[in-house]
Amino acid sequence: MGRKTSPIEEFIEIAALMPWKFCLVFAVLSYFILHYFSVMEVPKPTDMNHMQPFLGQSMGKTLALFGQYIMPFTFSMAGLLSFVRVHKRDKLMTKVQCGRGPDILQDMTWHEFEALVGEAFRRKGYSVKENFEKGPDGGVDLVLLDGSEKYLVQCKQWRALKVGVKVVRELYGVMASVGAVGGFVVTSGEFTRDSKDFAQGKNIELIDGSELKRLIQDVKSPLPAAETIQAATQGKQCPKCGKEMVLRTARRGAQAGQQFWGCKGYPECKTILALGYEN
């Protein structure tokens, strides 16, 4: 049984879902806003009718007095946690993309495996919500959002056993109960024949260890903003309308995660070119 987390720890976990830069901005803003209220003068009551507002304002000032230190601290810790998680996910992706050993997925912890899978889907264009419930198996591990569409992901970092039909059937039931349009079961190993048969005809994709490695090899890290701007101003012109071509990343389909040149005049001009195209 895992230890109970405090409200501050829970708040840090939730805030850490934001980019770390946003956390730092909120840390600074929360200090100045709460400090402003902590130094405000509270008018003393002149009669009993003003006593209740006085008590409310005094309590608010006291909360702001402590909050001006607590909130920046929690947002700063959330920013640090967010930064560390991004760094770890990048390292995991690089490790698998550059690794050649057959046990590279099996040697990970269950939490590292879930982080790796989440990052792979994130680079395919999904918004990813991670389930940070303590323990190696908390049900649905990831929730993917593609616009208004929701997908569920169950990760199984199993070294020996094949993933059976029970896991796939349970995910299918949860999909129906929460209105998800699809689901993925991802394992570092393999699936049984029964699980594959059950997934047939349903919007559930089974991704075994070999396929996961191929998926990770296919998705690429997006270029940093500075590199994207530089690449977009290299004089590439649309051969159809003559407008500038900009570097984009495919979000869906078989080429998800791949970069390509797209016309700046989109959607009026839908011309696309391969990344290695030269004028």
N, C-alpha and C positions, 0 to 999 in steps of 0.2 A: 504493500500500500504506500503510495507516494505521499510526501509531506504536504500539508495544506499551504497554499501560497497566500501571501498577504495582499490586501487591496493595492498597495503600491507596486508589488511585483506583477500583479495582473494588469495594472495600468501600463507599466513599462512594456509588457509583452504586446499589448494592443497597439501602443504608440510606435513600437519598433516595426510594425508592418508598413509604416511610412518610410520614404527615403530618408536617409540620415540627415541630409541637409535641411529637410523640412523640420525634423525634430529640433535641430539647433536653432532654427528661426523661431519656433514656438517657445523654446527655452528663454530666448532673449525677450520676446514679446510678453510672456507670462510674468517675467520679473518686473518690467516697467509698468505693466497694467496693475498688478497686485500691489506694487510699491506705491503707486498713486493713491490707491484706496487705503493703504495702511497708514498714510500720513495725513489723511483728511481729518479735519476737526469735526467732532460730533457735538452738535448743539446740546447743551444740558436742558433737561425738561423743566418747564416752568410750572407745570401742574401735572396731575395724575393722567390727564388725557394724552399727554405727550410721552408718558413713561414707556409704553409699548414700542413706539417707533425708536425711542432712544436705545432701548435694550437690543432691538433688532440691528440697528446701525452699529452699536458697540460690538455685538457678536460678529458682524460682517468685517469690521475693522480688525478684530482679533484674528479671524481666519485669514484675512489678507496679510497680516503681519507675519504669520508662520508660512502661509502659502507662497509668499514672494521668494522663499528659499527652497521650499519643498518642490514646487512645480518646476522651476528651472533644473533642479537636480534630477527629477524623474525624466524630464524630456532629454536631458543630456545623457543619462544612462540609456534611454531608449535609442538615441542617436548612435551611441557607441555600439549597442547591441545590433542595430540595423547594419552599421558599417562592417562589423565582424562577420555577420551572416552573409552579406554580399561577397566579402573577400573569401570566405570559406566555400561558397557555392562556385565562385570562379575557379578556385583551386581544384575543386572536385571535377569540374568540367574539363579543365586542362589535363588533369591526371588521367581521365578516361580517354580523352582525345589523343593524348600522346602515349598512353600505355599500351603495351602489347601482351601483357601476361593474361592467361586464361582466367585467373581468379581475382582480377582487379575489382569486380563488383562484389564477389563473395567476401573479400577482405574488409569491406566497409562495415561500419555499425549500421543499425537499422535507421538511426536518425540521419546519418550521412547519406544513406541511400535515398531517403525521402527528400532530402534537400537537393540531391542530384536530379531526381526525377522532376521536382518542382522547377528547377532552373532550366531543364530541357524544354518543358512546356512553356515556360516564361519566354524563352528565346524563339519559340515557335509563334509567339504573338498573343498568348493567353495572359489574362490577369490571374494571378495565382494567390489563393488564400490557403495558408498552411494551418494544420491542426496541431497545436503545440501541447496537446494532452500528454501527460507523463505516461511512459510505458511504451513497450515495443509494438503494441497493436491497439490503437484507439478507434477502430472502425474506419470511417472515411478519413483518409490522410490528407487529401488535397481537394480543394474546390476550384475549378477552372471557370473563368467567365470570358465569354466571347460576345461582346455586346450584351444583349439581354439573355443570351443562352447560357445555361449552367451545365457543367460536366463534373462528374465525381471521379476521383482517382483513389484506388486502393493499392498500396505498395506492399509487396511481400519480399523481404530480403531473406530468403530461405536458402541455406547452404546444401541441404540434403533432399528434403521432401519436394515433390512436385505439387504445384498449386492445384487443388481439387475443385470439383464443381460446387461445393458448398460455399466457397468464397465468392465465386461468380454469381451464384444464385442470391446470396445475401446482398451483394452490391446492386443487383437488379431490383430487389425489393426496396432498397433505400432510394434508388433513382425514382421509382414510381411515387414514393411517399413525399419526396421533396420537389417533384416536378422537374427533375433534371432531364435534359434531352439526350444525354449520352453518358458513357462512363468508360473508364480504362482500368484494367488490372495490370499492374506492372510488377514483374518479378526478376530477380537476378538469376533465377533458374529456368524451369520449364513448367508447362501445363500438362495436366492429364488429358487423355482423349475425351473423357466425359465433360470436362470443363470447356473444351473447344467445341464440342457438339452443342452444348447448352448455349454458347455465345452466338452460334449461327443464327442469322435472321434477326438478331437483337442489336440495338445500337451500343454494343459493348465491344471494345477492342482489347484483345489480349496481347501484351507486349512482353516477350520473354527476354532473357539476358542478351542473346545475340542480336535481337531486333533493337533493344535499347541501345546497345553499343553503336549500331548503325545510325540510329536517330541522333545520338550525341555527336557522332562524326559529321553528320550532315548539317546540323545547326551551327551557325557561326555567331561569334560575339558581334553585336552592332558596333559600327565605328564610333569612336568618341565624337562629340559634337564638332570639335575643331577640325577633325579629319573629314567629317561629312561635308562641312562647308567648303573646305579646300577642294575636295573631290568634285563638288557640285559646280565649281567655278573654273573648271579646266577647259572650257571652250567647247564642250560637247553640245551639238545642236541636233534637234529633232529632224530626221530626214524627211518627215512628212510636212510639218508646219513651220520649221525653222526656229522654234522656241528652244530655250535652254533645257537640257536633260539634267535631272537631279537623281541622286542615289537613294534608292528605297529598298525596303526589306519586305519580302512576301510574308503575309500573315496566315494564309490558308493554302490548302491544296498540297500536292506532292512536292512543291518547291518551297514550302513554308520554312522560313529562316534564311533563305537564300537572298542575296542582294542583286539588284538589277538597276538599269537606267530607265527611268520613267519620264515622260514628257511633263514639263511644268504646266502645260496647258490642260492637264487632266481636270475634269472628266470630258471636256470637249474633244481633246485628242488623247487617245488611249495607246499611243505608240510606246512599246517597251523594247529594250535592247539588252543583250547579254552583257555581263559585267566587263568582259574583255573587249567590248566593241571599241573601235577607234574610228574617228571621223576621217 
